[in-house]
Amino acid sequence: MTKRSSRHALALATLVWLLIELLRGWTPLLITLVGRAAETPPELIGAFALGATAAPLVVLLVLGRRLLALGAVVPALLVVALTARLGLPLVGGRPLLVVATVGVVAAVLALSLAAGRAGRSLVPGLFTGVALAAVTHAALGTWAAVWRDDPAALVVDTVLIVLVAVSLRPLWGTTPDPAPRRAGWLLFPTLLLAGITLANPARALVAGSWGAVLVAVAVTVAAALSARPRGPFARAGAVVVVVVAVAVTMLPDPLPTWSLVGFALGMPALAVLLAAGGGSAPAPSTRSATRSATSVAGGAVLFTVVLFGFYAGYDLGYRADLLVVGLAVVVAVVALPPVRRVTGPVGGPGPWQAAVAGAVAAALTGVGPLVSVRALPASPPTDEATVRLAAWNLRMGFGIDGTSRPDEVADLLREEGADVVLLSEVDRGWLLNGGQDQLTVLARMLDYHLAFGPAGDQVWGDAILSRWPVSDVQSTRLPAHDSLTGAQTLAATVATPTGALQVISTHIQPDADGSDPTLRQTQDVARLVQQAKGDGLPVAVGGDFNFEPGSGSWEAITGVGMDDALEEARPLLTSSSDAPTQQIDHVFVSDGVSTSNPRTRQGLWSDHLPVLVDLALG
């Protein structure tokens, strides 16, 4: 790889990393600010996102040649994107949405134009940018830098600023060096596969505690492989590996430990597949450069369509995971046709350089979370005879203003002295929410034990955090009936100082119209609760039940001998947190468990308020 190609690859990698950072902040806002999850039709949210990502394509179709003739355009767009990224932690609400949207549009347009000027370095730049994004995200414990204002975020911001400054000169110019159009079209679909699964350290953490380290090493190897075109047999084998890797990291539910093989091999295989540059390079000209730029921008539109096609599956009831596997097949097939001549930079890191880079990535992601996600000062237990229990729907960790503040959530739970926390709507890696493992971050901050029960898919569901060890963890999927969103019960035994307590975390989903749309699923939960009581241990069940006191669903739970632990504080309104009008978050306890001090805590960290109650075990 020549010095010029290396500079171009680094500049493109910086653009890719900056874009991923902006997407981590922008995509959650589509749910929290453009609409509210389960309230705004997904097609309307998708239309807004499509309009934003289609804007660069429209600009290029109208002004593409003129923009490519202006040497300062790409550097200027890069500065705009960086400014937006640095501004994300400083604002909230609608201004946050505006800043993030401007940043994404600027980054997509800059990356598209850069494909027309430094196109032969596009593939190495893509994989190096993904590696930078994944390694830093894993080193931050998957608590995204865009939501932080601590020293760890400052380090990431500083590196970004330096890389942008270094990239301005390579991106300044008007000489056409167009990428093959196939490579242009594949850039954003590759980013989507990487973000949803193959280079998602949060998702890998669900499969195993060392999953993030494995992803960091894999993306580093992929970056090294992307600069060295391989022969047809290696690329044909890579097709199979890519599809199988996506399948084993998307289809098993829950994610088994052996799915880590897919995380280890998926990105390197994808790099082998794309390393030849995506086809023969067109002759350098303004026209071919414009076509390269529009192909990248067209891929961004495809990115948005597939992204929302995937997540809409959870609201519309089809197998969303199969859509991602299908995307892998399409990317592999499109990338496979043999090239007539090598178009990408030849060379790249040697084996020893790649090994050193992989070791550094492993060290950063192994040690980084211990430094960047530190435990808060511990709060003492309430007293030896009391268990303070909290139940909270966290809305994937995003507050009313669209920001994610897990440190403030953890601090509230610490201040309240919560010993056991039953969580609903826990996200452990959705790309749409920035690819954060919310549960692991909270468990690290509180230094608590954790248990997780997948509901919507492998990385979205309910959870238990406990000051004391948990055992006999069992997640049971509930029948969907006519509901489109998955639901489950997560049961575990907590070893409290006064004896064992069986806790159950759940989030019941309405499955019908009418006055009592949660009745059938509540009856399923009631049967499971009744079985749990048969073990002879005291039982507490809590979560977002989506029904009010006095309803048929309410009677179904209390009818199996469960008492309302929050009765002394009724009415106890919890939803929505900015103007509560409903009491749909509850805690129920079995006979013999005494309750006291039921309450909530005002705040905008979610669209629900937490409920807390003290339990004395009989």
Secondary structure, 3 states (H helix, E strand, C coil): CCHHHHHHHHHHHHHHHHHHHHHHHHHHHHHHHHCCCCCCCHHHHHHHHHHHHHHHHHHHHHHHHHHHCCCCHHHHHHHHHHHHHHHHHHCCHHHHHHHHHHHHHHHHHHHHHHHHHCHHHHHHHHHHHHHHHHHHHHHCCCCCHHHCCCHHHHHHHHHHHHHHHHHHCCCCCCCCCCCCHHHHHHHHHHHHHHHHHHCCHHHHHHHCCCHHHHHHHHHHHHHHHCCCCCCHHHHHHHHHHHHHHHHHHHCCCCCCHHHHHHHHHHHHHHHHHHCCCCCCCCCCCHHHHHHHHHHHHHHHHHHHHHHHHHHHHHHHCCCHHHHHHHHHHHHHHHHCCCCCCCCCCCCCCCHHHHHHHHHHHHHHHHHHHHHHCCCCCCCCCCECCEEEEEEEECHHHECCCCCECHHHHHHHHHHHCCCEEEEEEEEECCHHHCCCEHHHHHHHHHCCEEEEEEEEECCEEEEEEECCCEEEEEEEECCCCCCCCCCEEEEEEEEECCEEEEEEEEECCCCCCCCCCCHHHHHHHHHHHHHHHCCCCCEEEEEECCCCCCCHHHHHHHCCCEEECCHHHCCCCCECCCCCCECCEEEEEECCCEEEEEEECCCCCCCECCEEEEEECC
